[in-house]
Amino acid sequence: MKKVVVIGSGFGGLSIASRLKAKGFEVTLIEKQADLGGRARTFSHNGYKYDAGPTVITAPYLIEELFSIHNEDFKNYVKLLPVKPWYRFLFNSGEYIDYGGKLITTAHEIKSKYGIKKARAYLKLLKHSKRIFDKGFTELSDAPFESISSMIKHLPELMKIRFDRSVYKTVDKYLNNKNLNEALSMHPLLVGGNPYSTTSIYLLIQYLEWKWGVHYSEGGTGKIVDGLESLFIKKNIEIKKNTEAKKIITKNGKVIGIDTSKGIINCDLVVCNSDPTYTYKNLLGFKPKKISNKFNLKHSMSLFVLYFSTKKIYDDVKHHTIVFSRRHYELLNDIFNKKIFVSDPSLYLHRPGATDPSMIQNGHDNFYVLAPVPNNLSNIDWENRGNELANIIINNLQEKIMPGLSNNIVDSFFITPDYFENDLNTYAGSGFGIQPVFTQSAYFRYGNKAKETDGLYFVGASTHPGAGVPGVISTAKVTEKLILRDYGIN
Ligand SMILES: Cc1cc2nc3c(=O)[nH]c(=O)nc-3n(C[C@H](O)[C@H](O)[C@H](O)COP(=O)(O)OP(=O)(O)OC[C@H]3O[C@@H](n4cnc5c(N)ncnc54)[C@H](O)[C@@H]3O)c2cc1C
C-alpha cells in the first residue's frame, strides 16, 4: 500500500485525503494549525464562534461525494440550509436588489427596479453563462491539463464564448447599467479576481449558483470540516495537527518523505495543499519547471475581515449583503494594480443568523464583514492601519445598513493580509492564491502534478480549476485522476 502525506487541511487537502483513502492509500494529513479547515476553519472568540471564511456553499454534490465514496451518508454529518435571497446588492445610492432563490422572483426584482428590457437581458446573460458552464465546468473542471496542446483543442469553443472578454465587459454587453453591471459581475471577487480582468469563463459561477442553489451549513461551515474530521477518524486517516512541513525530501528525482516541525515522515508521495508559490520557495527550494509559472504570477488581492457580535438582533439584514462603494473601477484598480490602502472599500456582510437561528449565540447576532484589500506586495503596515480600517467599516455599516452599530458591538476582532501570509503560509498574504486570469488558467495554473520530481502533486486554490469551495474540491478530483493513472490504480 502506497503511503501519501497531504500537507494542509484546506478543503483541497481534506478532499484529496478522503479520495485517496477511498482508493486504498495509507493517508497522513498534516496541518500547521491546531485545527483543520484552512480558510474554512472556525474562530472561537470570547464564547462566540465565527465562520472564518467560506459561507456560500454551492454545488453541494461535490462535498457529498467525499462521504459517499466511503459509503457514508453526508446527511448524517452535515445539514445544508437553503439561503433566501442569496445576496442583497446594496448600491451607493441606497437602491438595492435581492438576488437569487427563485429565478422568477429575481427576474421580477430586476424588472420592478430597472424595467422589463433589463430583466430579459438578464435571462439572456444567464443563458450565455449556462453555455460557458457546460464547457468550463461540466467538461473541464475536473479534467487534467498537462500540456498546452490539451488546452488548444478547446480554443474554438472558448473563442465562441468570448473568453478574451472580461466578466465585467460581458455583463455590460448584456445589461449596460451601472448597478446591474457591478452586481452581476461580482463573482470573480469570490475567487480572487478583478471583474475587469478576469476572463469571462468565470461567468460560469453565475449559472452554477442557479443549478444547485446557494446553501449554508447549519451551525457554520466548520460543521462540514468537523464532519470530514469524524469521517477520517472512522476511516483511519492519520491526522497530525500543530505539525508544519519544513522540507519535502527527494532522492534520485523522487519524493521519499517530508521533514516537519515534529520530525521526519517517510512516504511514497506528497500532495501539497499549501500555497504552491510558498511551497516551491520554502519546502522545495527550486522554481517550477513550467515556463508559464516561474513566480512571475499575479497573486490575488487579500482580505480584511472583521468578525463581530451585537446585542441588537439586526432582523432586517439579509444573510449576504454586498455593499458597493461609490467607486468601482478605480477602487478595484487601487486594490489589484496600484496596491494602495483604500478608505472607501466595498463590503461583503455575512449574517448567518438570517438563515440559521443556531448562529444567534448568547442571544446576540453574529457577523463578519470583509473588504477586499491589496495583498502584502503593497507594504501597508497592517499593525498600524488595521484599527483605522475597522473603524471606517463600522461607520460605513452604521450609516448604510446597521443603525447604532458601534454601541451594539459586544465582541470583535479582525484579520488582515498578515494572517494569510503568516498563519496560513500564503505568498504575499493573497486571499485566493493566483488570480483567475486566462494566462493563469487551466495549463497555465500551477500543475496538479509537479514536473520536477516524481511523487509530488498539488491541490487547492492555485491549481486547476481554482479557488472557491467547489473549485478547490474539484482540484482534488483532477489530482486524484493523475495519481491513479501514475500508480496504475482503477
Ligand atoms: C474570508 C473568505 C471568505 C470566502 N468565502 C467563500 C465563499 O463564501 N464560498 C466559496 O466557495 N469560497 C469562499 N472563499 C474561498 C475559499 O475559502 C478558498 O478558495 C478555499 O477554502 C481554499 O482552500 P484550499 O484547499 O486552497 O486551502 P486553504 O484553505 O488555503 O488551506 C491550506 C492549508 O495549508 C496549511 N499549511 C500551509 N503551509 C503548511 C505547512 N508547511 N505545513 C502544514 N500545513 C500547512 C494552512 O495552515 C492551511 O490550513 C473565501 C475565502 C476567504 C478567505
The ligand as an SDF file (V2000), in Angstrom:
LIG
                    3D

 53 58  0  0  0  0  0  0  0  0999 V2000
  -12.8290   35.3070    4.1090 C   0  0  0  0  0  0  0  0  0  0  0  0
  -13.0600   34.3580    2.9610 C   0  0  0  0  0  0  0  0  0  0  0  0
  -14.3460   34.1180    2.5110 C   0  0  0  0  0  0  0  0  0  0  0  0
  -14.5750   33.2140    1.4770 C   0  0  0  0  0  0  0  0  0  0  0  0
  -15.8650   32.9560    1.0880 N   0  0  0  0  0  0  0  0  0  0  0  0
  -16.1050   31.9670    0.2030 C   0  0  0  0  0  0  0  0  0  0  0  0
  -17.4350   31.5150   -0.0160 C   0  0  0  0  0  0  0  0  0  0  0  0
  -18.3810   32.0380    0.5840 O   0  0  0  0  0  0  0  0  0  0  0  0
  -17.6300   30.4770   -0.8760 N   0  0  0  0  0  0  0  0  0  0  0  0
  -16.5910   29.8660   -1.5220 C   0  0  0  0  0  0  0  0  0  0  0  0
  -16.8260   28.9160   -2.2900 O   0  0  0  0  0  0  0  0  0  0  0  0
  -15.3140   30.2630   -1.3110 N   0  0  0  0  0  0  0  0  0  0  0  0
  -15.0470   31.2790   -0.4500 C   0  0  0  0  0  0  0  0  0  0  0  0
  -13.7580   31.6350   -0.1710 N   0  0  0  0  0  0  0  0  0  0  0  0
  -12.6610   30.9490   -0.8830 C   0  0  0  0  0  0  0  0  0  0  0  0
  -12.3820   29.5780   -0.2740 C   0  0  0  0  0  0  0  0  0  0  0  0
  -12.4960   29.6370    1.1100 O   0  0  0  0  0  0  0  0  0  0  0  0
  -10.9760   29.1150   -0.6090 C   0  0  0  0  0  0  0  0  0  0  0  0
  -10.7210   29.2170   -2.0010 O   0  0  0  0  0  0  0  0  0  0  0  0
  -10.7210   27.6730   -0.1870 C   0  0  0  0  0  0  0  0  0  0  0  0
  -11.2820   27.3820    1.0810 O   0  0  0  0  0  0  0  0  0  0  0  0
   -9.2200   27.4400   -0.1720 C   0  0  0  0  0  0  0  0  0  0  0  0
   -8.9670   26.0840    0.0760 O   0  0  0  0  0  0  0  0  0  0  0  0
   -7.5480   25.4390   -0.2050 P   0  0  0  0  0  0  0  0  0  0  0  0
   -7.7580   23.9730   -0.3490 O   0  0  0  0  0  0  0  0  0  0  0  0
   -6.8600   26.1240   -1.3260 O   0  0  0  0  0  0  0  0  0  0  0  0
   -6.7020   25.5810    1.1130 O   0  0  0  0  0  0  0  0  0  0  0  0
   -6.5370   26.6280    2.3030 P   0  0  0  0  0  0  0  0  0  0  0  0
   -7.8360   26.8660    2.9370 O   0  0  0  0  0  0  0  0  0  0  0  0
   -5.7370   27.7570    1.8320 O   0  0  0  0  0  0  0  0  0  0  0  0
   -5.6790   25.7430    3.3110 O   0  0  0  0  0  0  0  0  0  0  0  0
   -4.3030   25.4910    3.1740 C   0  0  0  0  0  0  0  0  0  0  0  0
   -3.8490   24.8710    4.4920 C   0  0  0  0  0  0  0  0  0  0  0  0
   -2.4720   24.5060    4.4080 O   0  0  0  0  0  0  0  0  0  0  0  0
   -1.8910   24.7380    5.6900 C   0  0  0  0  0  0  0  0  0  0  0  0
   -0.4510   24.8500    5.5210 N   0  0  0  0  0  0  0  0  0  0  0  0
    0.2350   25.7780    4.8020 C   0  0  0  0  0  0  0  0  0  0  0  0
    1.5560   25.5340    4.8650 N   0  0  0  0  0  0  0  0  0  0  0  0
    1.7150   24.4170    5.6150 C   0  0  0  0  0  0  0  0  0  0  0  0
    2.8510   23.6690    6.0470 C   0  0  0  0  0  0  0  0  0  0  0  0
    4.1030   24.0000    5.6960 N   0  0  0  0  0  0  0  0  0  0  0  0
    2.6500   22.5800    6.8370 N   0  0  0  0  0  0  0  0  0  0  0  0
    1.3970   22.2200    7.2100 C   0  0  0  0  0  0  0  0  0  0  0  0
    0.2870   22.8980    6.8360 N   0  0  0  0  0  0  0  0  0  0  0  0
    0.4510   23.9830    6.0480 C   0  0  0  0  0  0  0  0  0  0  0  0
   -2.5320   26.0390    6.1340 C   0  0  0  0  0  0  0  0  0  0  0  0
   -2.3990   26.2380    7.5360 O   0  0  0  0  0  0  0  0  0  0  0  0
   -3.9810   25.8050    5.6910 C   0  0  0  0  0  0  0  0  0  0  0  0
   -4.7170   25.1480    6.6990 O   0  0  0  0  0  0  0  0  0  0  0  0
  -13.4890   32.5510    0.8530 C   0  0  0  0  0  0  0  0  0  0  0  0
  -12.1830   32.8020    1.2890 C   0  0  0  0  0  0  0  0  0  0  0  0
  -11.9660   33.6860    2.3350 C   0  0  0  0  0  0  0  0  0  0  0  0
  -10.5490   33.9070    2.8050 C   0  0  0  0  0  0  0  0  0  0  0  0
  1  2  1  0
  2  3  1  0
  2 52  2  0
  3  4  2  0
  4  5  1  0
  4 50  1  0
  5  6  2  0
  6  7  1  0
  6 13  1  0
  7  8  2  0
  7  9  1  0
  9 10  1  0
 10 11  2  0
 10 12  1  0
 12 13  2  0
 13 14  1  0
 14 15  1  0
 14 50  1  0
 15 16  1  0
 16 17  1  0
 16 18  1  0
 18 19  1  0
 18 20  1  0
 20 21  1  0
 20 22  1  0
 22 23  1  0
 23 24  1  0
 24 25  2  0
 24 26  1  0
 24 27  1  0
 27 28  1  0
 28 29  2  0
 28 30  1  0
 28 31  1  0
 31 32  1  0
 32 33  1  0
 33 34  1  0
 33 48  1  0
 34 35  1  0
 35 36  1  0
 35 46  1  0
 36 37  1  0
 36 45  1  0
 37 38  2  0
 38 39  1  0
 39 40  1  0
 39 45  2  0
 40 41  1  0
 40 42  2  0
 42 43  1  0
 43 44  2  0
 44 45  1  0
 46 47  1  0
 46 48  1  0
 48 49  1  0
 50 51  2  0
 51 52  1  0
 52 53  1  0
M  END
$$$$
